Amino acid sequence: MNKVHVLVEGQTEETFIRDILYPHFAAQGIYLVSKLVTTKRTKVGPDFKGGVTNYRKVKDDLLRLLGDTSAVAVSTMMDYYGLPDDFPGKSSVKGATCYERVTYLEKAFERDIDSPRFIPYLSLHEFEAMLFVSPGEMGKVFPDAEVENNLSAIASSFRTPEEINEGSETHPSARICKLVVGYQKRLHGPMVAARIGLAKIRERCAHLNNWLHKLENLRQ
């Protein structure tokens, strides 16, 4: 069995992997097992999970997952937007485009973990970017003509959904929350992504597609 651990930062990504990516990869003999980042460990009771508060906790979780020798690989699904300041390469990130910058950070991340089984992935700029692939699907979940029109206007102003920027008021989820009354990330994010479909998302999100190709190449 080709088992792949994927460390994720939140329940939205966890649901996306379970409901959308898992069936796609299982059909190819690759089984994705998602795990939420541990934000706080306790002596009594369950640990606190979710959210990337500092890099040390991410690294600790990854090293534990890499200790599972039955897994062919360990990967991540975390937002590029809002990475902690101590993340590898964050203080020296270079690149003229967001694609160059995210690649720079992923390479720094890969060097720091230093394992041939580690495949880093950071979502440009965050999970919600893929929802701009087809604003009409959001419009169907929230039946308001202005929802689709406003999100379509944003999407058309960028070459790809992944390039929607990382300003504090203009990153993808901030734009959606401002325009879509009642939007709940954990509930509606994976729901809308499922309606859009993985094939269409891959066509428009090159960085995501590249990561999925790397995982598909783990087939034996």
C-alpha positions, 0 to 999 in steps of 0.5 A: 500500500502506498500510504502518504501522510499529509500534514494540514493546517486546518479542518478545511484542508482535512475535509478537502483531502478526505472528500476530494483528493482521497478518492482520486488517489485511492483509485491509483493505489495511493492512500492519503492520510491527513493530520492536523498540525498540533498547536499545543500538546497537553499532559492530560487530555487531547492535544490542540489541533489546527493552525500554523502558529510557529514553524517548530510545531510544524517541523516536530509533527513532520518528523514524527510522521516521517518516523512512520516507515510504512509511509512512502512519503510525507507532504503538507497542505498549508497556506502560503498566506500568513506563514509564521515569521520563523518559517524557513526562507520567510525572511529572505524570500525571493522571486518576481512572481508568486510562483517563484516565491512559493517555490523558494519557500518550499525549497527552503522548507525541503532543505530544513526537513532534509528527508528524501520522502518529504514533498512540501506544498504551500497553497497559493495564496490559500485554500480559497483561491481555488473557489475562484476557479468557478464563481458560478458554483459559489453563486449556486450555493449562495443564490444571489446574482451579486455573489457570482458577479462580484467574485467573477470580477475579482477572478477576471482581474488575475491571470490565475486564481492562485495569483489573487494576492496576500494583502490583509484585506485582499487575500482570497478568503478575506474577499469571499467573507466580505462579499458572501454573507454567511460563508463558513470556511470549514463548511462551504469551502470544501463543498464549493470545491467539490462542486467545481471538481478536481479536474477544473481546479487543476486546469486553473491552479498550476501550483496545486496541479504540480503538487498532485503530479508529484504525489501521482508519481509515487505509484509503484 
